Amino acid sequence: MSIVTLKFIFFFCLFIVFYAYVGYGILLFILIRIKRIFSNSHKKEYDPNFLPEVTYMVAAFNEEDWIGKKIQNSFEFDYPKDKIKYFFVTDGSNDSTPDVVKNFPTPNGFHLELFHQPERRGKIAAVERVMEFVKTPIVIYSDANTFVNPDAIKNIVRHYKDEKVGAVAGEKRISLDQKGAANEAGEGFYWKYESTLKKWDSEFYSVVGAAGELFSVRTNLFNPVPSDTIIEDFVMTMKIADSGYKVVYEPEARAVETASASVKEELKRKIRIAAGGIQAIGRLAPMLLPFKNPILTFQYISHRVLRWTLAPLSLPILLIINIILAQKGIGFFQFMLAAQILFYASALLGYFLEKRKLKFKAFFVPYYFCVMNYAMYKGFFRAIGGKQSVLWERAKRS
């Protein structure tokens, strides 16, 4: 292979990695600044009297340690209690979770319903089973192990005054321990960056998929997805966006959860999400073509598809070709190889420090980055091999 070809591949891979993880954020920042020059749409005024009825749905599996706290947290929403219906779905739970919900002391005026069946078929199957009982115009989904701020529902529903809005994504936050373990530092940094991108995505056009910790949809836009869908929240909201509605990001609706107990536990989640991402690319294949909605396609490829495909693939290619070109004595490539070696050495050091429970956050971010991309490879092979179950293998929380 000629030097020219190697250089082309090197710079192509470098561009993909840079654009997927940093460049898209920079471009998005510039685009929304330009958009603001010609529009004041980012300065929204909301109607405080717009308080539609909502159903707040929590799907829980064996959450006996959390479910009572979750119900209590849910009852603390600053929203008219006669306009909220609380649905708790505990399909497949074989601990005391259903009993806690059933026997929870419900204050006067609150509407709490338990939906339970012994068979466990996965979260999306549980949700779809209960959706026929939802009679409110808006349904809000939340995970059982997250705590939501009191103003969340008000901040979510205010967007539905705009008939173009089909779904609203809340913000996921990681509660960090002062110990600063690798998984906490990396996971916390990642979600802060993701939250910023979602905010900019939303302002530019539409959020690219919602996280299941806290999101909502118009009830009449809910459409079942295949029962083996791994990241159903993402697929569900992307289909709403593809149908012409906007998915809005609301940073003042916050779902807070603790970080995974360790990098090993976080890796379980990442592999599952990676497998779900590969599956979603196949099932949302028409969205890769810009003919129907070019702006959404641009956001989808830039924010999600590249991270799930070309960016992880480019990393080892970038290193191998860099080694070959550095041996040719070219100063730029020798510098780039030194930078890559330093980065991966920092990640390796982060791995050893994490094993010894030592606090050096500067090394945890490159370590977490490498773990994320390793998860993409594992997730890819699980997805194409059909080995990723739709059932959650819960990660232990710190």
HULINGI-V489312 format. One record per residue. N is the residue number from 0. RES is the residue in one letter. SS is DSSP state (h for helix, s for strand, l for the rest). PSI is psi in whole degrees, 0 to 359 (none if undefined). NEAR is the number of other C-alpha atoms within 8 Angstrom. Layout:
BEGIN
n->N res->RES ss->SS psi->PSI near->NEAR
n->N res->RES ss->SS psi->PSI near->NEAR
END
This chain:
BEGIN
n->0 res->M ss->l psi->133 near->4
n->1 res->S ss->l psi->160 near->5
n->2 res->I ss->h psi->321 near->7
n->3 res->V ss->h psi->316 near->6
n->4 res->T ss->h psi->317 near->8
n->5 res->L ss->h psi->319 near->11
n->6 res->K ss->h psi->319 near->9
n->7 res->F ss->h psi->313 near->8
n->8 res->I ss->h psi->319 near->8
n->9 res->F ss->h psi->308 near->12
n->10 res->F ss->h psi->329 near->8
n->11 res->F ss->h psi->313 near->8
n->12 res->C ss->h psi->320 near->13
n->13 res->L ss->h psi->318 near->10
n->14 res->F ss->h psi->316 near->8
n->15 res->I ss->h psi->313 near->12
n->16 res->V ss->h psi->313 near->12
n->17 res->F ss->h psi->315 near->9
n->18 res->Y ss->h psi->317 near->10
n->19 res->A ss->h psi->322 near->13
n->20 res->Y ss->h psi->334 near->9
n->21 res->V ss->h psi->314 near->8
n->22 res->G ss->h psi->321 near->9
n->23 res->Y ss->h psi->321 near->11
n->24 res->G ss->h psi->318 near->9
n->25 res->I ss->h psi->314 near->8
n->26 res->L ss->h psi->318 near->8
n->27 res->L ss->h psi->319 near->11
n->28 res->F ss->h psi->317 near->9
n->29 res->I ss->h psi->317 near->8
n->30 res->L ss->h psi->319 near->9
n->31 res->I ss->h psi->332 near->11
n->32 res->R ss->h psi->320 near->8
n->33 res->I ss->h psi->318 near->8
n->34 res->K ss->h psi->322 near->9
n->35 res->R ss->h psi->333 near->10
n->36 res->I ss->h psi->325 near->7
n->37 res->F ss->h psi->357 near->6
n->38 res->S ss->l psi->147 near->7
n->39 res->N ss->l psi->21 near->7
n->40 res->S ss->l psi->340 near->6
n->41 res->H ss->l psi->346 near->7
n->42 res->K ss->l psi->84 near->5
n->43 res->K ss->l psi->146 near->5
n->44 res->E ss->l psi->133 near->4
n->45 res->Y ss->l psi->151 near->6
n->46 res->D ss->l psi->111 near->7
n->47 res->P ss->l psi->345 near->6
n->48 res->N ss->l psi->358 near->4
n->49 res->F ss->l psi->98 near->8
n->50 res->L ss->l psi->73 near->9
n->51 res->P ss->l psi->163 near->8
n->52 res->E ss->l psi->144 near->9
n->53 res->V ss->s psi->155 near->12
n->54 res->T ss->s psi->126 near->13
n->55 res->Y ss->s psi->110 near->12
n->56 res->M ss->s psi->129 near->12
n->57 res->V ss->s psi->120 near->12
n->58 res->A ss->s psi->123 near->14
n->59 res->A ss->l psi->139 near->14
n->60 res->F ss->l psi->115 near->9
n->61 res->N ss->l psi->58 near->10
n->62 res->E ss->l psi->40 near->11
n->63 res->E ss->l psi->333 near->10
n->64 res->D ss->l psi->340 near->5
n->65 res->W ss->l psi->333 near->9
n->66 res->I ss->h psi->322 near->14
n->67 res->G ss->h psi->318 near->11
n->68 res->K ss->h psi->324 near->7
n->69 res->K ss->h psi->317 near->12
n->70 res->I ss->h psi->314 near->9
n->71 res->Q ss->h psi->317 near->8
n->72 res->N ss->h psi->321 near->10
n->73 res->S ss->h psi->326 near->8
n->74 res->F ss->l psi->353 near->7
n->75 res->E ss->l psi->8 near->7
n->76 res->F ss->l psi->139 near->11
n->77 res->D ss->l psi->79 near->8
n->78 res->Y ss->l psi->145 near->9
n->79 res->P ss->l psi->120 near->6
n->80 res->K ss->h psi->335 near->7
n->81 res->D ss->h psi->358 near->8
n->82 res->K ss->h psi->9 near->10
n->83 res->I ss->s psi->132 near->13
n->84 res->K ss->s psi->127 near->12
n->85 res->Y ss->s psi->117 near->11
n->86 res->F ss->s psi->120 near->12
n->87 res->F ss->s psi->120 near->13
n->88 res->V ss->s psi->122 near->14
n->89 res->T ss->l psi->33 near->16
n->90 res->D ss->l psi->132 near->15
n->91 res->G ss->l psi->348 near->11
n->92 res->S ss->l psi->129 near->13
n->93 res->N ss->l psi->19 near->7
n->94 res->D ss->l psi->206 near->8
n->95 res->S ss->l psi->9 near->9
n->96 res->T ss->h psi->309 near->15
n->97 res->P ss->h psi->323 near->11
n->98 res->D ss->h psi->322 near->7
n->99 res->V ss->h psi->316 near->11
n->100 res->V ss->h psi->313 near->12
n->101 res->K ss->h psi->322 near->8
n->102 res->N ss->h psi->7 near->6
n->103 res->F ss->l psi->131 near->7
n->104 res->P ss->l psi->108 near->4
n->105 res->T ss->l psi->120 near->7
n->106 res->P ss->l psi->158 near->5
n->107 res->N ss->l psi->137 near->4
n->108 res->G ss->l psi->348 near->6
n->109 res->F ss->l psi->141 near->11
n->110 res->H ss->s psi->102 near->9
n->111 res->L ss->s psi->126 near->9
n->112 res->E ss->s psi->139 near->9
n->113 res->L ss->s psi->132 near->11
n->114 res->F ss->s psi->118 near->10
n->115 res->H ss->l psi->140 near->9
n->116 res->Q ss->l psi->149 near->8
n->117 res->P ss->l psi->329 near->8
n->118 res->E ss->l psi->136 near->6
n->119 res->R ss->l psi->116 near->8
n->120 res->R ss->l psi->5 near->9
n->121 res->G ss->l psi->162 near->10
n->122 res->K ss->h psi->313 near->8
n->123 res->I ss->h psi->324 near->10
n->124 res->A ss->h psi->321 near->9
n->125 res->A ss->h psi->316 near->13
n->126 res->V ss->h psi->313 near->10
n->127 res->E ss->h psi->326 near->9
n->128 res->R ss->h psi->327 near->7
n->129 res->V ss->h psi->342 near->10
n->130 res->M ss->h psi->332 near->7
n->131 res->E ss->l psi->342 near->7
n->132 res->F ss->l psi->355 near->5
n->133 res->V ss->l psi->120 near->9
n->134 res->K ss->l psi->0 near->5
n->135 res->T ss->l psi->157 near->9
n->136 res->P ss->l psi->342 near->10
n->137 res->I ss->s psi->138 near->13
n->138 res->V ss->s psi->135 near->14
n->139 res->I ss->s psi->129 near->12
n->140 res->Y ss->s psi->142 near->12
n->141 res->S ss->s psi->149 near->14
n->142 res->D ss->s psi->155 near->11
n->143 res->A ss->l psi->336 near->11
n->144 res->N ss->l psi->22 near->9
n->145 res->T ss->l psi->153 near->11
n->146 res->F ss->s psi->132 near->10
n->147 res->V ss->s psi->140 near->11
n->148 res->N ss->l psi->151 near->9
n->149 res->P ss->l psi->329 near->8
n->150 res->D ss->l psi->3 near->11
n->151 res->A ss->h psi->313 near->12
n->152 res->I ss->h psi->317 near->11
n->153 res->K ss->h psi->317 near->10
n->154 res->N ss->h psi->333 near->11
n->155 res->I ss->h psi->308 near->13
n->156 res->V ss->h psi->338 near->12
n->157 res->R ss->h psi->335 near->12
n->158 res->H ss->h psi->337 near->11
n->159 res->Y ss->h psi->357 near->10
n->160 res->K ss->h psi->330 near->8
n->161 res->D ss->l psi->116 near->6
n->162 res->E ss->l psi->347 near->6
n->163 res->K ss->l psi->346 near->8
n->164 res->V ss->s psi->124 near->12
n->165 res->G ss->s psi->340 near->14
n->166 res->A ss->s psi->156 near->14
n->167 res->V ss->s psi->128 near->15
n->168 res->A ss->s psi->130 near->15
n->169 res->G ss->s psi->181 near->17
n->170 res->E ss->s psi->132 near->13
n->171 res->K ss->s psi->131 near->13
n->172 res->R ss->s psi->146 near->11
n->173 res->I ss->s psi->124 near->12
n->174 res->S ss->s psi->116 near->9
n->175 res->L ss->l psi->139 near->10
n->176 res->D ss->l psi->150 near->7
n->177 res->Q ss->l psi->344 near->4
n->178 res->K ss->l psi->333 near->5
n->179 res->G ss->l psi->44 near->11
n->180 res->A ss->l psi->164 near->14
n->181 res->A ss->h psi->315 near->15
n->182 res->N ss->h psi->324 near->14
n->183 res->E ss->h psi->314 near->13
n->184 res->A ss->h psi->313 near->13
n->185 res->G ss->h psi->313 near->13
n->186 res->E ss->h psi->318 near->11
n->187 res->G ss->h psi->316 near->13
n->188 res->F ss->h psi->316 near->9
n->189 res->Y ss->h psi->314 near->8
n->190 res->W ss->h psi->332 near->11
n->191 res->K ss->h psi->317 near->9
n->192 res->Y ss->h psi->317 near->8
n->193 res->E ss->h psi->319 near->8
n->194 res->S ss->h psi->320 near->11
n->195 res->T ss->h psi->316 near->8
n->196 res->L ss->h psi->320 near->9
n->197 res->K ss->h psi->321 near->11
n->198 res->K ss->h psi->316 near->12
n->199 res->W ss->h psi->320 near->11
n->200 res->D ss->h psi->313 near->13
n->201 res->S ss->h psi->317 near->12
n->202 res->E ss->h psi->324 near->9
n->203 res->F ss->h psi->313 near->10
n->204 res->Y ss->l psi->293 near->9
n->205 res->S ss->l psi->146 near->12
n->206 res->V ss->l psi->142 near->14
n->207 res->V ss->l psi->79 near->14
n->208 res->G ss->l psi->143 near->12
n->209 res->A ss->l psi->155 near->12
n->210 res->A ss->l psi->143 near->11
n->211 res->G ss->l psi->348 near->10
n->212 res->E ss->l psi->324 near->11
n->213 res->L ss->s psi->112 near->16
n->214 res->F ss->s psi->166 near->14
n->215 res->S ss->s psi->159 near->12
n->216 res->V ss->s psi->159 near->13
n->217 res->R ss->s psi->131 near->11
n->218 res->T ss->h psi->322 near->10
n->219 res->N ss->h psi->352 near->5
n->220 res->L ss->h psi->356 near->8
n->221 res->F ss->l psi->124 near->8
n->222 res->N ss->l psi->131 near->5
n->223 res->P ss->l psi->143 near->6
n->224 res->V ss->l psi->161 near->9
n->225 res->P ss->l psi->142 near->5
n->226 res->S ss->l psi->344 near->8
n->227 res->D ss->l psi->13 near->6
n->228 res->T ss->l psi->127 near->12
n->229 res->I ss->l psi->313 near->12
n->230 res->I ss->l psi->77 near->10
n->231 res->E ss->h psi->327 near->9
n->232 res->D ss->h psi->318 near->10
n->233 res->F ss->h psi->309 near->12
n->234 res->V ss->h psi->317 near->12
n->235 res->M ss->h psi->312 near->13
n->236 res->T ss->h psi->330 near->13
n->237 res->M ss->h psi->324 near->10
n->238 res->K ss->h psi->326 near->8
n->239 res->I ss->h psi->317 near->14
n->240 res->A ss->h psi->320 near->13
n->241 res->D ss->h psi->336 near->10
n->242 res->S ss->l psi->0 near->6
n->243 res->G ss->l psi->357 near->7
n->244 res->Y ss->l psi->158 near->11
n->245 res->K ss->s psi->144 near->13
n->246 res->V ss->s psi->116 near->17
n->247 res->V ss->s psi->145 near->12
n->248 res->Y ss->s psi->131 near->12
n->249 res->E ss->s psi->97 near->12
n->250 res->P ss->s psi->344 near->9
n->251 res->E ss->s psi->11 near->9
n->252 res->A ss->s psi->103 near->15
n->253 res->R ss->s psi->131 near->14
n->254 res->A ss->s psi->116 near->15
n->255 res->V ss->s psi->131 near->11
n->256 res->E ss->s psi->158 near->11
n->257 res->T ss->s psi->159 near->9
n->258 res->A ss->l psi->164 near->13
n->259 res->S ss->s psi->152 near->13
n->260 res->A ss->l psi->335 near->11
n->261 res->S ss->l psi->170 near->12
n->262 res->V ss->h psi->324 near->9
n->263 res->K ss->h psi->318 near->6
n->264 res->E ss->h psi->321 near->11
n->265 res->E ss->h psi->327 near->12
n->266 res->L ss->h psi->326 near->11
n->267 res->K ss->h psi->314 near->11
n->268 res->R ss->h psi->314 near->11
n->269 res->K ss->h psi->320 near->12
n->270 res->I ss->h psi->318 near->12
n->271 res->R ss->h psi->315 near->11
n->272 res->I ss->h psi->322 near->11
n->273 res->A ss->h psi->316 near->14
n->274 res->A ss->h psi->320 near->17
n->275 res->G ss->h psi->325 near->13
n->276 res->G ss->h psi->316 near->10
n->277 res->I ss->h psi->318 near->13
n->278 res->Q ss->h psi->317 near->11
n->279 res->A ss->h psi->323 near->11
n->280 res->I ss->h psi->318 near->9
n->281 res->G ss->h psi->317 near->7
n->282 res->R ss->h psi->339 near->6
n->283 res->L ss->l psi->26 near->9
n->284 res->A ss->h psi->319 near->8
n->285 res->P ss->h psi->336 near->5
n->286 res->M ss->h psi->349 near->12
n->287 res->L ss->h psi->345 near->9
n->288 res->L ss->l psi->134 near->9
n->289 res->P ss->l psi->7 near->10
n->290 res->F ss->l psi->321 near->5
n->291 res->K ss->l psi->311 near->6
n->292 res->N ss->l psi->83 near->9
n->293 res->P ss->h psi->326 near->9
n->294 res->I ss->h psi->315 near->8
n->295 res->L ss->h psi->320 near->13
n->296 res->T ss->h psi->315 near->12
n->297 res->F ss->h psi->313 near->9
n->298 res->Q ss->h psi->317 near->11
n->299 res->Y ss->h psi->312 near->12
n->300 res->I ss->h psi->316 near->10
n->301 res->S ss->h psi->317 near->12
n->302 res->H ss->h psi->327 near->11
n->303 res->R ss->h psi->303 near->10
n->304 res->V ss->h psi->316 near->11
n->305 res->L ss->h psi->321 near->12
n->306 res->R ss->h psi->331 near->12
n->307 res->W ss->h psi->350 near->12
n->308 res->T ss->l psi->275 near->9
n->309 res->L ss->h psi->325 near->10
n->310 res->A ss->h psi->309 near->13
n->311 res->P ss->h psi->323 near->14
n->312 res->L ss->h psi->327 near->8
n->313 res->S ss->h psi->333 near->12
n->314 res->L ss->h psi->306 near->10
n->315 res->P ss->h psi->326 near->8
n->316 res->I ss->h psi->318 near->10
n->317 res->L ss->h psi->317 near->11
n->318 res->L ss->h psi->315 near->10
n->319 res->I ss->h psi->312 near->8
n->320 res->I ss->h psi->326 near->10
n->321 res->N ss->h psi->320 near->13
n->322 res->I ss->h psi->316 near->9
n->323 res->I ss->h psi->314 near->8
n->324 res->L ss->h psi->327 near->14
n->325 res->A ss->h psi->328 near->12
n->326 res->Q ss->l psi->346 near->8
n->327 res->K ss->l psi->357 near->6
n->328 res->G ss->l psi->17 near->7
n->329 res->I ss->l psi->120 near->9
n->330 res->G ss->h psi->317 near->7
n->331 res->F ss->h psi->316 near->6
n->332 res->F ss->h psi->331 near->10
n->333 res->Q ss->h psi->320 near->13
n->334 res->F ss->h psi->316 near->8
n->335 res->M ss->h psi->322 near->9
n->336 res->L ss->h psi->319 near->12
n->337 res->A ss->h psi->320 near->8
n->338 res->A ss->h psi->319 near->8
n->339 res->Q ss->h psi->317 near->9
n->340 res->I ss->h psi->318 near->8
n->341 res->L ss->h psi->318 near->8
n->342 res->F ss->h psi->311 near->9
n->343 res->Y ss->h psi->330 near->10
n->344 res->A ss->h psi->322 near->8
n->345 res->S ss->h psi->320 near->11
n->346 res->A ss->h psi->319 near->15
n->347 res->L ss->h psi->320 near->9
n->348 res->L ss->h psi->321 near->9
n->349 res->G ss->h psi->323 near->14
n->350 res->Y ss->h psi->312 near->10
n->351 res->F ss->h psi->323 near->8
n->352 res->L ss->h psi->322 near->11
n->353 res->E ss->h psi->322 near->12
n->354 res->K ss->h psi->329 near->7
n->355 res->R ss->l psi->8 near->6
n->356 res->K ss->l psi->37 near->7
n->357 res->L ss->l psi->151 near->8
n->358 res->K ss->l psi->95 near->9
n->359 res->F ss->l psi->85 near->9
n->360 res->K ss->h psi->333 near->10
n->361 res->A ss->h psi->332 near->6
n->362 res->F ss->h psi->346 near->11
n->363 res->F ss->h psi->329 near->17
n->364 res->V ss->h psi->311 near->13
n->365 res->P ss->h psi->326 near->13
n->366 res->Y ss->h psi->315 near->16
n->367 res->Y ss->h psi->322 near->13
n->368 res->F ss->h psi->315 near->9
n->369 res->C ss->h psi->322 near->9
n->370 res->V ss->h psi->316 near->9
n->371 res->M ss->h psi->316 near->10
n->372 res->N ss->h psi->329 near->9
n->373 res->Y ss->h psi->319 near->9
n->374 res->A ss->h psi->326 near->12
n->375 res->M ss->h psi->320 near->14
n->376 res->Y ss->h psi->314 near->9
n->377 res->K ss->h psi->317 near->11
n->378 res->G ss->h psi->323 near->17
n->379 res->F ss->h psi->312 near->11
n->380 res->F ss->h psi->328 near->9
n->381 res->R ss->h psi->318 near->11
n->382 res->A ss->h psi->311 near->13
n->383 res->I ss->h psi->337 near->7
n->384 res->G ss->l psi->358 near->6
n->385 res->G ss->l psi->29 near->7
n->386 res->K ss->l psi->356 near->7
n->387 res->Q ss->l psi->116 near->10
n->388 res->S ss->l psi->149 near->8
n->389 res->V ss->l psi->342 near->9
n->390 res->L ss->l psi->136 near->7
n->391 res->W ss->l psi->133 near->6
n->392 res->E ss->l psi->99 near->6
n->393 res->R ss->l psi->136 near->6
n->394 res->A ss->l psi->135 near->10
n->395 res->K ss->l psi->141 near->8
n->396 res->R ss->s psi->150 near->8
n->397 res->S ss->l psi->none near->7
END
